Amino acid sequence: MRSMFRNNIPMTIAIDGPAASGKSTIGQELAQKLGYLFLDTGIMYRAVTWAALENQVAISDEKKVSEIARKISIEIKPASIQDTRQYDVLVNGMDATWLIRNAAVNDNVSQVSAYEGVRAAMTVQQKIIGEKGNIVMVGRDIGTVVLPNADLKIFLEASAEERAKRRHAEVIGRKSTETFQEILDSMRKRDEIDSKRSLAPLKPAPDAHIILTDSKTKDEVTQEILNLIYSKDIEE
């Protein structure tokens, strides 16, 4: 994909980072301010994981899980229910917005997202969407694999404890019974799997701007990225 700028403003923005680093919240806010499409690619892997579990397919069965990834229908629509969701996620026509964020999915999504067949199926869809421009795409390998020529690459970082605190506040809002320690342990496990996998590991692109989000508000991080967008540091 060639680099695309409009009036010196980047048309493709990639935001990567570990779970609960603020990617989705910041990405959606940024897209809204720019009038761009927002795509959280992580929900696609969560959707595949949930579909496999729902159909009682063993997560260890890479062939069958990859087959699900090739056939699955994933739709992202504006939020239809006021329950803190940012958007609706429809999996094969069913509202699975919160189902794809349950503990079982959290525990298995890293393994599913490491499968070559799953990543290939999801990456094809992501590249097609990204090539249209005017998009903020977030995930774990956007700047390195999906959109390696993105006009602006951001990598958000935060400590595991801070990220677990954010996720715990989210699950409390949904009246989930997951404890802070359970979330922290799961997050650390996922970080290790994501960063050490051989296929598209979680890491900043060489030309990514790294932003530490600990102790920063959503507005502060968003403004920091907007400052980059409108600065002269990004050249066509």
N, C-alpha and C positions, 0 to 999 in steps of 0.2 A: 504494500500500500504506500503510495507516495505521500509526502508531507503536504498538508493542506492548511493554508491560512486564509482568513478573510479579514481585510483591513488590519493586517498584522496581528489578528487575534487567532489563537490556536483553535482549530475546528475539531480536533480529536484529542481528548484528554484522558489519560490512563491513570487510575489511582489504585495502587496495590498496598497490601499490608496484612498482618495477621488478623485473626478473629477479634471483633470488638475493638479494633483500633480506631473506629470512627468512619470507615470507608463509606458505608451506605448512607449514613446521616449527612456527612460532609458532601459526598458526591451528589446526593439528591438536592441539597441546598444550592450547591454550585450550579447544577444543571438548571434549576429554576431561575436563578439570577441571570444566567446566560441565555435562557430560552432554548436549551439543548435537550436532547433525549437523554434519559438516565437509564443505565442498565447495570444491575448488580448481578454479575455472572455467578456469584456464589450460590444464589438460589437455584440455579440450574443443576448444580451438583447435589444440592440438598434434595431437590425434587426427584432426581434419579435414585438417590439413596432411599428416600421415603417410599417411592414406588416399588423398589426391590423388597423392602421390608414388608410392605403392605401385601405384596403378592407372594410372600413367604419364600423368596428366592434367597439362598444363602449368600451373604455378602462376600464370602470367599470364592464364590463361583464367578470368576471374572468374565467368562464367556456369556453367561446368562444376564449378568448385570449390564454388560456392554450392549447386549441386544435390546434391553430395555431403554438404554440411552439413545439408541438409533431410532426407536419407534415412539418415544414419549412426546407428548404435546405439552408445551409449557407456555402459558400466557401471563403477562404482567399487565395489570389494569389499575386505574385509579382506585384508591381505597373506597369500598362501599359500606364499610362498617367502622364506626368510631370506637375502636378498642386499642388504640395506640399503634396500629399497623400503619406502615408507610404506603403500602399498596396491596392489592389483591394478587395472590399467586394461584393461578388455576392449573392444576395438573390433570391432564386428560379430561378437562371440563369441570373438575371438582375444586372447590375452594380448599386449598391446602396451606393457606398462609401461615398458620401457626403449627400445623401438623409437621411441616418440614423443619421446624425448630425444636422438636421434642428431644428428650435426652438420648433416645436410641439413634436418632439421626446424627446428633452431635458426636456420638461415640463412633460412628461408622463412616461419616462423610469423607474423612481424609483418605481412608482406604479406597473408597469408591472413586474419588477424584484422582487417585494415583493410577488407575487403570488406563492403559493406552487407548483402548477402544472407546471408553467414556469420554476422555479428554478430546479425542479426535472428533467425535460426534458433536460435542458442545462447542469446540473451537471453530468448527466450520460455520455454525450458526452465528457465533460471536463475530467472526471476521466479516461475514456478509453484512451484519448490522453496522459494524464499525466503519466499513469502507464508505458508507454514505455520508460520514462526517456529521458535524453539529451534535456531538455526543460526549457524554462523560461516562466512561465504562470503568467499573470497579471490580476487583477480584484479587487473585494472588499471582497471576502470571500475565497480566494484561500488557504491561510495558516490556516484558521479556519475550513473550510468545505470541499472544493474540494480536496486539498492535505494536510491534517492535519499532515502527516508524511514527508512532503517535507524536503529535506536535508538542505536547507537554506531558511529562511523566512525573507522578508524585508517589512517594512511598511513605505511608503513615506508620509511625512506630508508637508503642506504648508498652509499659511494663505489664507482665502477666497479671499482677495483682490489680492494677488499675482497670485492665480489660475485664477481669472477672467481676470486679465491683460494678462495672457498667452493665454487664450481662445479668448479674444478680438482680439489679434494680429493675431490669426489663422483665424478668420472669416473675418477680414479686407482683408487678403490675398485671400479670396474667394469672396471678394466684397459683403459680406453680409451686411444687414442694421441693424443688432442687435447692440444695444449700450452697452457700458461697464456696465452701471447700470442695464440694463435688464439681462445681463449675470451674474452679481454679485448676483442679487436677486434670479435668477433661481438656481444658485449654492448653495446659502445658504439654499434655500428650499429643494433642493435635499440632502444636507448634513444632514439636520434634519430628513428627511424621512429615509435615508439609515442607520443612526446611531440608530434610535429608533424603527425600524421595529422588530417584534418578530422573524421573520425567517431570519437567517444568517445576523445579523446586521453588519454594517461596524465597525470593531474594530481590533486592532492589536492582533495577536496570542500571548499567554503568552511568547513564545520563539522567537518572531520576533525581528529583529534589526530595531529600529526606526531611520529614517534619515530625518532631516528637510531640505527641498530643497530650501527654500527661499534664495535668493542671491547666489545660487550655479548654476554653469553651468552644462549642460548635461555631459560633460567630467569629471567634478569634482565628481558628484554623481556616475557616472559609475565607476570611479577609486576607490571611497570609497567602493563600493560593491566588486570590484575585489580584493581589499585588504583583505576584509573579506573572500572571497573565497579561497585565497591562504594563509590565516593565519592559525594558529593552534587553533583558537577559535572554529572551526567547527570540531567536532570529529565524527567518524563513530559510 
